[in-house]
């Protein structure tokens, strides 16, 4: 399978790229700075560009079987939704249908999984712009008409892979 990863040099995106390559997929890493991607690693094609330029993205996206969006901007926001909108436009222009978007736990129907602290302090005050960016990113994804999946991870440990995961689909009551 040919996969292109937007945000493939970030914390999560790098892991997505590594695991896709390990599983035998051909991976295109789209980055704003190609110098951040090791060139000697097999199974990766590196493309440098501007994720906000849908017209320039269309020929890069063309020919891929799936698109993964793992964009981030920390607490600033402003990158996820805008970049996802450009990726969606490029996919629609090039006929690529499969979209996987990384969002965050607490957006949409997963809001009930958050504690008071996360709802009102973290996402309500400290990370308000980042949260709003995720909300808009999900809205754009749902309205895209593409075959999409939204992934809402909860917490990362930066440790070695354990192979153990907890998952839920749809609304749940309490932390996953």
C-alpha positions as CSV (number, residue, x, y, z in Angstrom):
1,X,0.0,0.0,0.0
2,X,1.2,3.5,-0.8
3,X,0.7,5.9,2.2
4,X,1.5,9.6,2.5
5,X,1.9,11.0,6.0
6,X,1.5,14.7,6.7
7,X,3.2,15.5,10.0
8,X,5.5,12.5,9.5
9,X,8.4,14.2,11.3
10,X,6.5,15.0,14.5
11,X,6.3,12.9,17.7
12,X,3.4,10.7,16.5
13,X,3.9,11.0,12.8
14,X,7.4,9.5,13.0
15,X,6.0,6.5,14.7
16,X,3.3,6.2,12.1
17,X,5.9,6.3,9.4
18,X,8.2,3.8,11.1
19,X,5.4,1.3,11.7
20,X,4.0,1.6,8.2
21,X,7.5,1.0,6.7
22,X,8.0,-2.0,9.1
23,X,4.7,-3.5,7.8
24,X,6.0,-3.2,4.2
25,X,4.1,-0.1,3.0
26,X,5.6,2.4,0.7
27,X,5.6,5.7,2.7
28,X,5.8,9.3,1.5
29,X,6.8,11.6,4.3
30,X,5.5,15.1,3.6
31,X,7.4,17.7,5.6
32,X,8.1,21.4,5.6
33,X,11.8,20.6,6.2
34,X,13.3,17.6,4.4
35,X,16.5,17.9,6.5
36,X,14.6,16.5,9.5
37,X,14.1,13.1,7.8
38,X,17.0,10.7,7.6
39,X,17.6,10.0,3.9
40,X,19.3,6.6,4.4
41,X,16.2,4.9,5.7
42,X,14.6,2.5,3.1
43,X,10.9,2.5,2.4
44,X,10.5,6.3,2.6
45,X,10.2,9.0,0.0
46,X,10.6,12.5,1.4
47,X,8.7,15.4,-0.1
48,X,9.2,18.9,1.2
49,X,6.5,21.5,0.8
50,X,3.8,23.7,2.3
51,X,0.8,21.7,3.8
52,X,-1.4,24.8,3.3
53,X,-1.1,24.8,-0.5
54,X,-3.8,22.4,-1.7
55,X,-3.0,23.0,-5.4
56,X,0.7,22.0,-4.9
57,X,-0.4,19.0,-2.7
58,X,-2.7,17.4,-5.3
59,X,0.0,15.9,-7.5
60,X,1.9,14.8,-4.4
61,X,-1.2,13.0,-3.0
62,X,-2.1,11.5,-6.3
63,X,-1.4,7.7,-6.6
64,X,-1.5,7.0,-2.9
65,X,-3.9,4.5,-1.4
66,X,-4.2,6.3,1.9
67,X,-3.5,9.7,3.5
68,X,-2.6,10.0,7.2
69,X,-2.8,13.5,8.8
70,X,-0.8,13.7,12.1
71,X,-0.3,17.5,12.0
72,X,0.3,19.4,15.2
73,X,1.2,22.8,16.5
74,X,1.4,22.3,20.2
75,X,-0.9,24.6,22.2
76,X,-0.9,27.3,19.4
77,X,-3.4,25.6,17.2
78,X,-4.0,26.9,13.7
79,X,-2.2,24.1,11.8
80,X,-4.4,21.1,12.1
81,X,-7.6,22.4,10.6
82,X,-6.0,24.6,8.0
83,X,-3.6,21.8,6.9
84,X,-6.3,19.2,6.9
85,X,-8.5,21.4,4.8
86,X,-5.7,21.7,2.2
87,X,-5.1,17.9,2.3
88,X,-8.8,17.2,1.8
89,X,-8.9,19.5,-1.2
90,X,-5.9,17.8,-2.7
91,X,-7.4,14.4,-2.1
92,X,-10.6,15.4,-3.8
93,X,-8.7,16.9,-6.7
94,X,-6.6,13.8,-7.2
95,X,-9.2,11.1,-6.5
96,X,-7.6,9.6,-3.4
97,X,-10.4,8.6,-1.0
98,X,-8.9,7.1,2.2
99,X,-8.1,9.6,5.0
100,X,-7.0,8.9,8.6
101,X,-6.8,11.9,10.9
102,X,-5.2,12.1,14.3
103,X,-7.3,14.2,16.6
104,X,-7.4,14.0,20.4
105,X,-9.5,12.4,23.1
106,X,-12.2,14.9,24.3
107,X,-13.3,16.2,20.9
108,X,-16.9,15.5,19.7
109,X,-18.7,12.6,21.3
110,X,-15.6,11.6,23.3
111,X,-15.9,14.8,25.5
112,X,-17.6,12.7,28.2
113,X,-14.3,10.8,28.6
114,X,-12.6,13.9,30.1
115,X,-12.3,14.7,33.7
116,X,-13.3,18.2,35.0
117,X,-9.7,19.3,35.0
118,X,-9.2,18.4,31.3
119,X,-12.6,19.8,30.2
120,X,-12.4,23.1,31.9
121,X,-8.8,23.8,32.8
122,X,-6.7,22.2,30.1
123,X,-9.0,22.4,27.1
124,X,-11.1,25.2,28.5
125,X,-8.2,27.6,29.2
126,X,-4.6,26.4,28.7
127,X,-5.1,24.5,25.4
128,X,-8.2,26.3,24.2
129,X,-6.8,27.2,20.7
130,X,-5.4,23.7,20.2
131,X,-8.7,22.1,21.2
132,X,-10.7,24.5,18.8
133,X,-8.2,23.5,16.1
134,X,-9.0,19.8,16.6
135,X,-12.8,20.5,16.7
136,X,-12.6,22.3,13.3
137,X,-10.3,19.6,11.9
138,X,-12.9,16.9,12.8
139,X,-15.7,19.0,11.3
140,X,-13.8,19.4,8.0
141,X,-13.0,15.6,8.0
142,X,-16.6,14.6,8.5
143,X,-17.9,17.0,5.8
144,X,-15.2,15.9,3.3
145,X,-17.2,13.2,1.6
146,X,-14.1,11.0,1.8
147,X,-13.7,7.6,3.4
148,X,-12.3,8.8,6.7
149,X,-11.3,7.6,10.1
150,X,-10.6,9.9,13.1
151,X,-8.3,8.5,15.7
152,X,-8.4,10.2,19.2
153,X,-5.4,9.1,21.2
154,X,-5.5,9.9,24.9
155,X,-2.0,9.8,26.3
156,X,1.5,9.0,25.1
157,X,4.3,7.6,27.2
158,X,7.3,8.0,24.9
159,X,8.4,4.6,26.0
160,X,8.9,1.4,24.0
161,X,6.0,-0.2,22.2
162,X,4.1,-2.6,24.5
163,X,1.6,-4.0,22.0
164,X,-1.1,-3.4,24.7
165,X,-3.9,-0.9,23.8
166,X,-7.2,0.1,25.3
167,X,-9.7,1.3,22.7
168,X,-13.3,2.3,22.5
169,X,-15.6,3.1,19.6
170,X,-18.3,5.7,20.0
171,X,-19.3,7.5,23.2
172,X,-18.2,5.8,26.5
173,X,-18.7,6.7,30.1
174,X,-15.5,7.6,31.7
175,X,-11.8,7.3,30.8
176,X,-10.8,4.7,28.3
